Amino acid sequence: MSENSWKTTSFVLLAVLIIVGMAALVLYTRLGDSEQRYQDTVKSLNGVTYSINLQMNYGNGTKVWLNNTRIPVGFNLLNETMLITNGRMKTTYYPQYQAYYINSINGVGGDPTKPSWAWITWHYNEQTGKWETYEAGADRVYPKNGDIIAWYYEDTSNYPNYSPPS
């Protein structure tokens, strides 16, 4: 190869290196901008939503964790679950108790072969390090930011000795 060919090849490679370096710099700057916009969005969401961790335990070995799930401030556990399941939840309202019974979530529940099975709500008590059932119906429970909650479909015939979520 002649000296001119080496110079031309070197010049082209140098130009490509400069262009790639500039493109990397632009992408790196955009990534930083995107990260800042994301942080700003999360900060603004914190004013109108809570972040909770929710477990759905279907009682058949299937457990699904929905971590860092955003719910609107003021939603109760019933509203929240309706939102998270896209309305795939059946309930019955009992006026004499002023409470809702959860018939099914995501198609699980109401099985006539399991008459003693029901959806139980639990929350993780960080003070005691234990799971505890709620003392109220889902429409009377208002989750707070950072709560760890579980819907657990289980056999209630051994009340009050339920198996806590794991």
Backbone as JSON Lines, residues from 0, in Angstrom:
{"i":0,"aa":"M","n":[0.85,-1.18,0.0],"ca":[0.0,0.0,0.0],"c":[0.88,1.22,0.0]}
{"i":1,"aa":"S","n":[0.46,2.23,-0.72],"ca":[1.25,3.45,-0.81],"c":[1.01,4.32,0.4]}
{"i":2,"aa":"E","n":[1.87,5.33,0.55],"ca":[1.78,6.24,1.7],"c":[0.48,7.01,1.66]}
{"i":3,"aa":"N","n":[-0.01,7.37,0.45],"ca":[-1.28,8.09,0.31],"c":[-2.46,7.24,0.78]}
{"i":4,"aa":"S","n":[-2.42,5.94,0.46],"ca":[-3.49,5.04,0.88],"c":[-3.55,4.96,2.4]}
{"i":5,"aa":"W","n":[-2.36,4.88,3.05],"ca":[-2.32,4.82,4.52],"c":[-2.87,6.12,5.12]}
{"i":6,"aa":"K","n":[-2.5,7.23,4.53],"ca":[-2.99,8.52,5.03],"c":[-4.51,8.61,4.87]}
{"i":7,"aa":"T","n":[-5.01,8.2,3.72],"ca":[-6.44,8.26,3.46],"c":[-7.19,7.33,4.42]}
{"i":8,"aa":"T","n":[-6.7,6.09,4.58],"ca":[-7.32,5.13,5.48],"c":[-7.29,5.65,6.92]}
{"i":9,"aa":"S","n":[-6.16,6.2,7.33],"ca":[-6.04,6.75,8.69],"c":[-7.0,7.91,8.88]}
{"i":10,"aa":"F","n":[-7.09,8.77,7.88],"ca":[-8.0,9.91,7.97],"c":[-9.45,9.45,8.09]}
{"i":11,"aa":"V","n":[-9.84,8.47,7.27],"ca":[-11.22,7.94,7.31],"c":[-11.49,7.3,8.67]}
{"i":12,"aa":"L","n":[-10.56,6.5,9.16],"ca":[-10.74,5.86,10.48],"c":[-10.83,6.9,11.59]}
{"i":13,"aa":"L","n":[-10.01,7.93,11.53],"ca":[-10.06,9.01,12.51],"c":[-11.4,9.73,12.45]}
{"i":14,"aa":"A","n":[-11.9,9.99,11.25],"ca":[-13.19,10.65,11.09],"c":[-14.31,9.78,11.66]}
{"i":15,"aa":"V","n":[-14.27,8.47,11.38],"ca":[-15.28,7.55,11.9],"c":[-15.2,7.52,13.42]}
{"i":16,"aa":"L","n":[-13.99,7.49,13.98],"ca":[-13.81,7.49,15.43],"c":[-14.38,8.76,16.06]}
{"i":17,"aa":"I","n":[-14.16,9.89,15.44],"ca":[-14.7,11.16,15.96],"c":[-16.23,11.14,15.89]}
{"i":18,"aa":"I","n":[-16.79,10.68,14.79],"ca":[-18.25,10.63,14.64],"c":[-18.86,9.69,15.67]}
{"i":19,"aa":"V","n":[-18.28,8.51,15.85],"ca":[-18.78,7.55,16.84],"c":[-18.66,8.13,18.25]}
{"i":20,"aa":"G","n":[-17.56,8.8,18.54],"ca":[-17.38,9.43,19.85],"c":[-18.41,10.5,20.11]}
{"i":21,"aa":"M","n":[-18.7,11.31,19.08],"ca":[-19.71,12.37,19.23],"c":[-21.1,11.75,19.43]}
{"i":22,"aa":"A","n":[-21.4,10.7,18.68],"ca":[-22.7,10.04,18.83],"c":[-22.83,9.45,20.24]}
{"i":23,"aa":"A","n":[-21.76,8.85,20.75],"ca":[-21.79,8.29,22.1],"c":[-22.01,9.4,23.13]}
{"i":24,"aa":"L","n":[-21.38,10.54,22.93],"ca":[-21.54,11.67,23.84],"c":[-22.98,12.18,23.82]}
{"i":25,"aa":"V","n":[-23.57,12.28,22.62],"ca":[-24.96,12.72,22.5],"c":[-25.89,11.73,23.21]}
{"i":26,"aa":"L","n":[-25.69,10.42,22.99],"ca":[-26.53,9.41,23.63],"c":[-26.36,9.42,25.14]}
{"i":27,"aa":"Y","n":[-25.14,9.61,25.61],"ca":[-24.89,9.66,27.05],"c":[-25.6,10.87,27.67]}
{"i":28,"aa":"T","n":[-25.56,12.0,26.98],"ca":[-26.24,13.2,27.47],"c":[-27.75,12.98,27.5]}
{"i":29,"aa":"R","n":[-28.29,12.36,26.45],"ca":[-29.73,12.07,26.42],"c":[-30.13,11.09,27.52]}
{"i":30,"aa":"L","n":[-29.27,10.13,27.8],"ca":[-29.55,9.19,28.88],"c":[-29.63,9.93,30.21]}
{"i":31,"aa":"G","n":[-28.72,10.84,30.45],"ca":[-28.76,11.64,31.67],"c":[-30.02,12.48,31.75]}
{"i":32,"aa":"D","n":[-30.41,13.08,30.63],"ca":[-31.65,13.86,30.58],"c":[-32.86,12.97,30.87]}
{"i":33,"aa":"S","n":[-32.88,11.77,30.29],"ca":[-33.99,10.85,30.51],"c":[-34.06,10.43,31.96]}
{"i":34,"aa":"E","n":[-32.91,10.18,32.57],"ca":[-32.89,9.8,33.98],"c":[-33.45,10.93,34.84]}
{"i":35,"aa":"Q","n":[-33.08,12.16,34.53],"ca":[-33.58,13.31,35.29],"c":[-35.09,13.47,35.11]}
{"i":36,"aa":"R","n":[-35.57,13.3,33.88],"ca":[-37.02,13.38,33.64],"c":[-37.76,12.27,34.39]}
{"i":37,"aa":"Y","n":[-37.18,11.07,34.43],"ca":[-37.77,9.96,35.17],"c":[-37.86,10.31,36.65]}
{"i":38,"aa":"Q","n":[-36.77,10.81,37.23],"ca":[-36.77,11.17,38.65],"c":[-37.79,12.26,38.94]}
{"i":39,"aa":"D","n":[-37.9,13.25,38.03],"ca":[-38.9,14.32,38.21],"c":[-40.31,13.75,38.16]}
{"i":40,"aa":"T","n":[-40.55,12.79,37.25],"ca":[-41.88,12.17,37.15],"c":[-42.22,11.4,38.41]}
{"i":41,"aa":"V","n":[-41.26,10.61,38.91],"ca":[-41.49,9.85,40.15],"c":[-41.78,10.81,41.3]}
{"i":42,"aa":"K","n":[-41.03,11.91,41.38],"ca":[-41.24,12.88,42.44],"c":[-42.64,13.48,42.35]}
{"i":43,"aa":"S","n":[-43.1,13.78,41.15],"ca":[-44.45,14.34,41.01],"c":[-45.52,13.29,41.3]}
{"i":44,"aa":"L","n":[-45.25,12.02,40.95],"ca":[-46.2,10.95,41.25],"c":[-46.34,10.72,42.75]}
{"i":45,"aa":"N","n":[-45.27,10.95,43.5],"ca":[-45.32,10.74,44.95],"c":[-46.36,11.62,45.62]}
{"i":46,"aa":"G","n":[-46.73,12.72,44.99],"ca":[-47.74,13.59,45.57],"c":[-49.16,13.1,45.38]}
{"i":47,"aa":"V","n":[-49.38,12.25,44.4],"ca":[-50.75,11.81,44.1],"c":[-50.93,10.29,44.12]}
{"i":48,"aa":"T","n":[-49.84,9.56,44.33],"ca":[-49.93,8.1,44.39],"c":[-49.07,7.56,45.53]}
{"i":49,"aa":"Y","n":[-49.37,6.32,45.9],"ca":[-48.55,5.57,46.84],"c":[-47.93,4.41,46.09]}
{"i":50,"aa":"S","n":[-46.82,3.95,46.59],"ca":[-46.19,2.75,46.06],"c":[-46.35,1.65,47.1]}
{"i":51,"aa":"I","n":[-46.94,0.53,46.69],"ca":[-47.12,-0.61,47.59],"c":[-46.57,-1.86,46.92]}
{"i":52,"aa":"N","n":[-46.35,-2.88,47.73],"ca":[-45.98,-4.2,47.22],"c":[-47.16,-5.11,47.51]}
{"i":53,"aa":"L","n":[-47.63,-5.78,46.49],"ca":[-48.84,-6.59,46.62],"c":[-48.57,-8.01,46.13]}
{"i":54,"aa":"Q","n":[-48.98,-8.98,46.94],"ca":[-48.88,-10.38,46.55],"c":[-50.29,-10.91,46.29]}
{"i":55,"aa":"M","n":[-50.44,-11.64,45.22],"ca":[-51.68,-12.36,44.93],"c":[-51.33,-13.84,45.05]}
{"i":56,"aa":"N","n":[-51.89,-14.51,46.07],"ca":[-51.64,-15.93,46.29],"c":[-52.95,-16.65,45.98]}
{"i":57,"aa":"Y","n":[-52.95,-17.43,44.91],"ca":[-54.17,-18.04,44.42],"c":[-54.52,-19.37,45.09]}
{"i":58,"aa":"G","n":[-53.77,-19.76,46.13],"ca":[-54.1,-20.95,46.9],"c":[-53.81,-22.26,46.21]}
{"i":59,"aa":"N","n":[-53.21,-22.2,45.04],"ca":[-52.91,-23.43,44.28],"c":[-51.41,-23.53,43.98]}
{"i":60,"aa":"G","n":[-50.63,-22.76,44.74],"ca":[-49.18,-22.73,44.5],"c":[-48.74,-21.56,43.65]}
{"i":61,"aa":"T","n":[-49.69,-20.85,43.06],"ca":[-49.36,-19.7,42.23],"c":[-49.37,-18.44,43.07]}
{"i":62,"aa":"K","n":[-48.22,-17.76,43.1],"ca":[-48.08,-16.48,43.8],"c":[-47.51,-15.48,42.81]}
{"i":63,"aa":"V","n":[-48.08,-14.3,42.81],"ca":[-47.6,-13.23,41.95],"c":[-47.33,-12.01,42.81]}
{"i":64,"aa":"W","n":[-46.13,-11.47,42.71],"ca":[-45.79,-10.23,43.41],"c":[-45.89,-9.07,42.43]}
{"i":65,"aa":"L","n":[-46.57,-8.03,42.84],"ca":[-46.68,-6.8,42.06],"c":[-45.99,-5.72,42.89]}
{"i":66,"aa":"N","n":[-44.68,-5.64,42.75],"ca":[-43.89,-4.73,43.57],"c":[-43.88,-3.32,43.0]}
{"i":67,"aa":"N","n":[-43.78,-2.35,43.89],"ca":[-43.75,-0.93,43.53],"c":[-44.95,-0.55,42.67]}
{"i":68,"aa":"T","n":[-46.1,-1.1,43.03],"ca":[-47.34,-0.81,42.32],"c":[-47.85,0.55,42.78]}
{"i":69,"aa":"R","n":[-48.12,1.43,41.84],"ca":[-48.61,2.77,42.15],"c":[-50.13,2.76,42.22]}
{"i":70,"aa":"I","n":[-50.65,3.3,43.32],"ca":[-52.1,3.44,43.47],"c":[-52.4,4.88,43.86]}
{"i":71,"aa":"P","n":[-53.53,5.4,43.42],"ca":[-53.89,6.78,43.76],"c":[-54.1,6.95,45.26]}
{"i":72,"aa":"V","n":[-53.64,8.09,45.77],"ca":[-53.88,8.43,47.17],"c":[-55.39,8.46,47.39]}
{"i":73,"aa":"G","n":[-55.85,7.88,48.49],"ca":[-57.27,7.87,48.81],"c":[-58.0,6.61,48.38]}
{"i":74,"aa":"F","n":[-57.35,5.76,47.58],"ca":[-57.98,4.5,47.19],"c":[-57.97,3.55,48.38]}
{"i":75,"aa":"N","n":[-59.09,2.82,48.55],"ca":[-59.08,1.76,49.55],"c":[-58.6,0.47,48.88]}
{"i":76,"aa":"L","n":[-58.44,-0.57,49.69],"ca":[-57.9,-1.83,49.17],"c":[-58.8,-2.44,48.1]}
{"i":77,"aa":"L","n":[-60.1,-2.26,48.23],"ca":[-61.03,-2.77,47.22],"c":[-60.83,-2.03,45.89]}
{"i":78,"aa":"N","n":[-60.8,-0.68,45.94],"ca":[-60.56,0.11,44.72],"c":[-59.23,-0.26,44.08]}
{"i":79,"aa":"E","n":[-58.22,-0.36,44.93],"ca":[-56.87,-0.67,44.46],"c":[-56.83,-2.0,43.73]}
{"i":80,"aa":"T","n":[-57.48,-3.02,44.31],"ca":[-57.46,-4.34,43.7],"c":[-58.25,-4.36,42.39]}
{"i":81,"aa":"M","n":[-59.36,-3.63,42.38],"ca":[-60.12,-3.5,41.12],"c":[-59.25,-2.88,40.04]}
{"i":82,"aa":"L","n":[-58.49,-1.84,40.41],"ca":[-57.61,-1.16,39.46],"c":[-56.51,-2.1,38.97]}
{"i":83,"aa":"I","n":[-55.86,-2.77,39.89],"ca":[-54.72,-3.63,39.55],"c":[-55.16,-4.82,38.7]}
{"i":84,"aa":"T","n":[-56.34,-5.36,38.95],"ca":[-56.82,-6.53,38.21],"c":[-57.62,-6.14,36.96]}
{"i":85,"aa":"N","n":[-57.65,-4.86,36.66],"ca":[-58.42,-4.37,35.51],"c":[-59.88,-4.79,35.6]}
{"i":86,"aa":"G","n":[-60.41,-4.76,36.82],"ca":[-61.82,-5.08,37.02],"c":[-62.16,-6.56,37.05]}
{"i":87,"aa":"R","n":[-61.14,-7.42,36.98],"ca":[-61.39,-8.87,37.0],"c":[-61.55,-9.34,38.45]}
{"i":88,"aa":"M","n":[-62.57,-8.79,39.07],"ca":[-62.85,-9.08,40.47],"c":[-64.36,-9.05,40.65]}
{"i":89,"aa":"K","n":[-64.9,-10.07,41.29],"ca":[-66.34,-10.11,41.54],"c":[-66.56,-9.96,43.04]}
{"i":90,"aa":"T","n":[-67.52,-9.09,43.38],"ca":[-67.81,-8.84,44.79],"c":[-69.32,-8.89,45.02]}
{"i":91,"aa":"T","n":[-69.68,-9.08,46.26],"ca":[-71.08,-8.99,46.68],"c":[-71.12,-8.05,47.87]}
{"i":92,"aa":"Y","n":[-72.01,-7.06,47.78],"ca":[-72.16,-6.12,48.89],"c":[-73.26,-6.61,49.83]}
{"i":93,"aa":"Y","n":[-72.95,-6.64,51.12],"ca":[-73.9,-7.04,52.16],"c":[-74.24,-5.82,53.0]}
{"i":94,"aa":"P","n":[-75.42,-5.2,52.75],"ca":[-75.77,-3.97,53.47],"c":[-75.87,-4.16,54.98]}
{"i":95,"aa":"Q","n":[-76.3,-5.34,55.42],"ca":[-76.42,-5.55,56.86],"c":[-75.06,-5.48,57.57]}
{"i":96,"aa":"Y","n":[-73.97,-5.77,56.84],"ca":[-72.62,-5.67,57.4],"c":[-71.9,-4.42,56.89]}
{"i":97,"aa":"Q","n":[-72.52,-3.75,55.94],"ca":[-71.9,-2.61,55.26],"c":[-70.5,-2.98,54.78]}
{"i":98,"aa":"A","n":[-70.41,-4.12,54.1],"ca":[-69.12,-4.63,53.66],"c":[-69.28,-5.44,52.38]}
{"i":99,"aa":"Y","n":[-68.17,-5.56,51.68],"ca":[-68.1,-6.35,50.46],"c":[-67.47,-7.71,50.75]}
{"i":100,"aa":"Y","n":[-68.02,-8.73,50.11],"ca":[-67.4,-10.05,50.13],"c":[-66.74,-10.22,48.77]}
{"i":101,"aa":"I","n":[-65.51,-10.7,48.76],"ca":[-64.78,-10.91,47.52],"c":[-65.09,-12.32,47.02]}
{"i":102,"aa":"N","n":[-65.85,-12.4,45.94],"ca":[-66.21,-13.7,45.37],"c":[-65.05,-14.29,44.58]}
{"i":103,"aa":"S","n":[-64.4,-13.46,43.75],"ca":[-63.28,-13.97,42.95],"c":[-62.37,-12.82,42.53]}
{"i":104,"aa":"I","n":[-61.12,-13.19,42.34],"ca":[-60.11,-12.27,41.8],"c":[-59.44,-12.98,40.65]}
{"i":105,"aa":"N","n":[-59.43,-12.34,39.5],"ca":[-58.83,-12.91,38.29],"c":[-59.38,-14.31,38.0]}
{"i":106,"aa":"G","n":[-60.67,-14.51,38.26],"ca":[-61.32,-15.77,37.95],"c":[-61.14,-16.85,39.0]}
{"i":107,"aa":"V","n":[-60.41,-16.56,40.08],"ca":[-60.2,-17.55,41.14],"c":[-61.12,-17.23,42.3]}
{"i":108,"aa":"G","n":[-61.94,-18.21,42.67],"ca":[-62.87,-18.05,43.78],"c":[-64.25,-18.52,43.37]}
{"i":109,"aa":"G","n":[-65.09,-18.74,44.37],"ca":[-66.46,-19.17,44.1],"c":[-66.57,-20.59,43.62]}
{"i":110,"aa":"D","n":[-65.57,-21.4,43.89],"ca":[-65.58,-22.8,43.46],"c":[-66.52,-23.59,44.38]}
{"i":111,"aa":"P","n":[-67.61,-24.17,43.85],"ca":[-68.56,-24.9,44.7],"c":[-67.95,-26.13,45.36]}
{"i":112,"aa":"T","n":[-66.83,-26.63,44.85],"ca":[-66.18,-27.78,45.48],"c":[-65.31,-27.35,46.67]}
{"i":113,"aa":"K","n":[-65.16,-26.03,46.85],"ca":[-64.37,-25.5,47.97],"c":[-65.2,-24.45,48.72]}
{"i":114,"aa":"P","n":[-66.29,-24.87,49.36],"ca":[-67.18,-23.89,49.98],"c":[-66.57,-23.11,51.14]}
{"i":115,"aa":"S","n":[-65.53,-23.64,51.77],"ca":[-64.93,-22.93,52.91],"c":[-63.75,-22.06,52.51]}
{"i":116,"aa":"W","n":[-63.47,-21.96,51.22],"ca":[-62.35,-21.15,50.76],"c":[-62.82,-19.72,50.5]}
{"i":117,"aa":"A","n":[-61.95,-18.77,50.84],"ca":[-62.28,-17.35,50.64],"c":[-60.98,-16.55,50.48]}
{"i":118,"aa":"W","n":[-61.16,-15.34,49.96],"ca":[-60.04,-14.41,49.83],"c":[-59.85,-13.68,51.16]}
{"i":119,"aa":"I","n":[-58.65,-13.78,51.71],"ca":[-58.3,-13.12,52.97],"c":[-57.24,-12.06,52.65]}
{"i":120,"aa":"T","n":[-57.36,-10.91,53.29],"ca":[-56.34,-9.87,53.09],"c":[-55.39,-9.83,54.28]}
{"i":121,"aa":"W","n":[-54.13,-9.72,53.96],"ca":[-53.06,-9.67,54.95],"c":[-52.21,-8.43,54.72]}
{"i":122,"aa":"H","n":[-51.55,-8.0,55.77],"ca":[-50.53,-6.96,55.61],"c":[-49.34,-7.34,56.47]}
{"i":123,"aa":"Y","n":[-48.16,-6.95,56.01],"ca":[-46.95,-7.27,56.74],"c":[-46.67,-6.16,57.73]}
{"i":124,"aa":"N","n":[-46.61,-6.54,59.02],"ca":[-46.32,-5.58,60.08],"c":[-44.81,-5.54,60.29]}
{"i":125,"aa":"E","n":[-44.19,-4.44,59.88],"ca":[-42.73,-4.34,59.98],"c":[-42.25,-4.26,61.43]}
{"i":126,"aa":"Q","n":[-43.12,-3.78,62.35],"ca":[-42.74,-3.72,63.77],"c":[-42.57,-5.12,64.35]}
{"i":127,"aa":"T","n":[-43.5,-6.01,64.04],"ca":[-43.45,-7.36,64.6],"c":[-42.74,-8.35,63.67]}
{"i":128,"aa":"G","n":[-42.6,-7.97,62.41],"ca":[-41.98,-8.88,61.44],"c":[-42.9,-10.04,61.07]}
{"i":129,"aa":"K","n":[-44.21,-9.83,61.23],"ca":[-45.18,-10.9,60.95],"c":[-46.3,-10.41,60.06]}
{"i":130,"aa":"W","n":[-46.9,-11.36,59.35],"ca":[-48.1,-11.1,58.57],"c":[-49.3,-11.08,59.51]}
{"i":131,"aa":"E","n":[-50.22,-10.13,59.29],"ca":[-51.43,-10.03,60.1],"c":[-52.62,-9.83,59.17]}
{"i":132,"aa":"T","n":[-53.77,-10.38,59.55],"ca":[-54.98,-10.15,58.75],"c":[-55.51,-8.76,59.11]}
{"i":133,"aa":"Y","n":[-56.21,-8.18,58.17],"ca":[-56.86,-6.9,58.44],"c":[-58.1,-7.15,59.29]}
{"i":134,"aa":"E","n":[-58.43,-6.21,60.13],"ca":[-59.59,-6.32,61.0],"c":[-60.83,-5.7,60.37]}
{"i":135,"aa":"A","n":[-60.72,-5.31,59.11],"ca":[-61.83,-4.66,58.41],"c":[-61.89,-5.18,56.98]}
{"i":136,"aa":"G","n":[-63.01,-4.93,56.32],"ca":[-63.16,-5.31,54.93],"c":[-62.29,-4.46,54.02]}
{"i":137,"aa":"A","n":[-62.06,-4.96,52.83],"ca":[-61.17,-4.29,51.88],"c":[-61.61,-2.87,51.55]}
{"i":138,"aa":"D","n":[-62.93,-2.6,51.63],"ca":[-63.4,-1.25,51.34],"c":[-63.18,-0.29,52.52]}
{"i":139,"aa":"R","n":[-62.71,-0.81,53.64],"ca":[-62.45,0.01,54.84],"c":[-60.96,0.13,55.15]}
{"i":140,"aa":"V","n":[-60.12,-0.46,54.3],"ca":[-58.67,-0.44,54.49],"c":[-58.07,0.53,53.49]}
{"i":141,"aa":"Y","n":[-57.27,1.48,53.98],"ca":[-56.63,2.48,53.13],"c":[-55.11,2.3,53.21]}
{"i":142,"aa":"P","n":[-54.53,1.67,52.19],"ca":[-53.08,1.42,52.22],"c":[-52.29,2.73,52.28]}
{"i":143,"aa":"K","n":[-51.09,2.6,52.85],"ca":[-50.16,3.72,52.93],"c":[-48.95,3.42,52.06]}
{"i":144,"aa":"N","n":[-48.2,4.45,51.78],"ca":[-46.99,4.29,50.99],"c":[-46.07,3.26,51.64]}
{"i":145,"aa":"G","n":[-45.6,2.3,50.85],"ca":[-44.66,1.3,51.33],"c":[-45.3,0.06,51.93]}
{"i":146,"aa":"D","n":[-46.63,0.03,52.03],"ca":[-47.29,-1.14,52.62],"c":[-47.0,-2.4,51.8]}
{"i":147,"aa":"I","n":[-46.96,-3.52,52.52],"ca":[-46.82,-4.83,51.89],"c":[-48.11,-5.58,52.2]}
{"i":148,"aa":"I","n":[-48.86,-5.9,51.16],"ca":[-50.2,-6.45,51.3],"c":[-50.29,-7.75,50.51]}
{"i":149,"aa":"A","n":[-51.1,-8.67,51.01],"ca":[-51.31,-9.93,50.29],"c":[-52.8,-10.27,50.25]}
{"i":150,"aa":"W","n":[-53.26,-10.65,49.07],"ca":[-54.56,-11.3,48.92],"c":[-54.25,-12.79,48.86]}
{"i":151,"aa":"Y","n":[-54.88,-13.54,49.74],"ca":[-54.57,-14.96,49.86],"c":[-55.87,-15.75,49.8]}
{"i":152,"aa":"Y","n":[-56.01,-16.59,48.77],"ca":[-57.18,-17.46,48.64],"c":[-56.88,-18.73,49.41]}
{"i":153,"aa":"E","n":[-57.63,-18.94,50.51],"ca":[-57.3,-20.07,51.37],"c":[-58.52,-20.66,52.05]}
{"i":154,"aa":"D","n":[-58.31,-21.82,52.64],"ca":[-59.34,-22.55,53.36],"c":[-59.58,-21.84,54.7]}
{"i":155,"aa":"T","n":[-60.8,-21.4,54.92],"ca":[-61.12,-20.67,56.15],"c":[-61.76,-21.56,57.21]}
{"i":156,"aa":"S","n":[-61.83,-22.86,56.97],"ca":[-62.48,-23.75,57.93],"c":[-61.69,-23.87,59.23]}
{"i":157,"aa":"N","n":[-60.43,-23.49,59.2],"ca":[-59.62,-23.57,60.42],"c":[-59.48,-22.19,61.09]}
{"i":158,"aa":"Y","n":[-60.49,-21.33,60.87],"ca":[-60.48,-20.0,61.49],"c":[-60.3,-20.11,63.0]}
{"i":159,"aa":"P","n":[-59.53,-19.31,63.65],"ca":[-58.73,-18.18,63.17],"c":[-57.29,-18.55,62.84]}
{"i":160,"aa":"N","n":[-57.02,-19.83,62.69],"ca":[-55.65,-20.29,62.45],"c":[-55.34,-20.39,60.95]}
{"i":161,"aa":"Y","n":[-55.37,-19.25,60.29],"ca":[-55.04,-19.2,58.86],"c":[-53.54,-19.37,58.67]}
{"i":162,"aa":"S","n":[-53.18,-19.81,57.48],"ca":[-51.77,-19.85,57.11],"c":[-51.39,-18.51,56.53]}
{"i":163,"aa":"P","n":[-50.42,-17.81,57.14],"ca":[-50.03,-16.51,56.6],"c":[-49.27,-16.65,55.28]}
{"i":164,"aa":"P","n":[-49.26,-15.59,54.51],"ca":[-48.49,-15.61,53.25],"c":[-47.01,-15.88,53.52]}
{"i":165,"aa":"S","n":[-46.35,-16.33,52.5],"ca":[-44.91,-16.56,52.65],"c":[-44.19,-15.96,51.47]}
